Amino acid sequence: MNEQHTYRVIVRGTWDALTDEARTRLLAEAPEHGMTSMRFTEEGSLSYEPAPLKHFSMRYVVVSDAADGDEMAAAIAEDRAETTLRDLGHGFRDLRSTVTDLDTMKINRKPASRR
């Protein structure tokens, strides 16, 4: 069995060809998708600013084989984002991802402060 790694993936994109209905819904739901809603989850969390309604980001946790690397984690997250956005009826374009492998991330701990 291959070693599994946990990745945090941010998928960014641009709204595109939004219908009037989609635009109205996004604007109405904007307070639920602001800075405080940003969470890394398996289902993904959508965040965007209502003015101007131009860009969005989605945050995902992806668990996959370490041998497949960051590229596979990005592909999985982008596929999830595309599915979610299409199911919601939202037009989008220019998806791009930033991936962090939590299992290889180095944590620099600050030494205890002197008193």
Buried (B, 14 or more C-beta within 10 A) or exposed (E): EEEEBBBBBBBBBEBEEBEEEBBEBBEEEBEEBEEEEBEBEEEBBBBBEEEEBEBBBBBBBBEBEBEEBBEBBBBBBBEBBBEBBEEEEBBBEEBEBEBBBEEEEEEEEEEEEEE
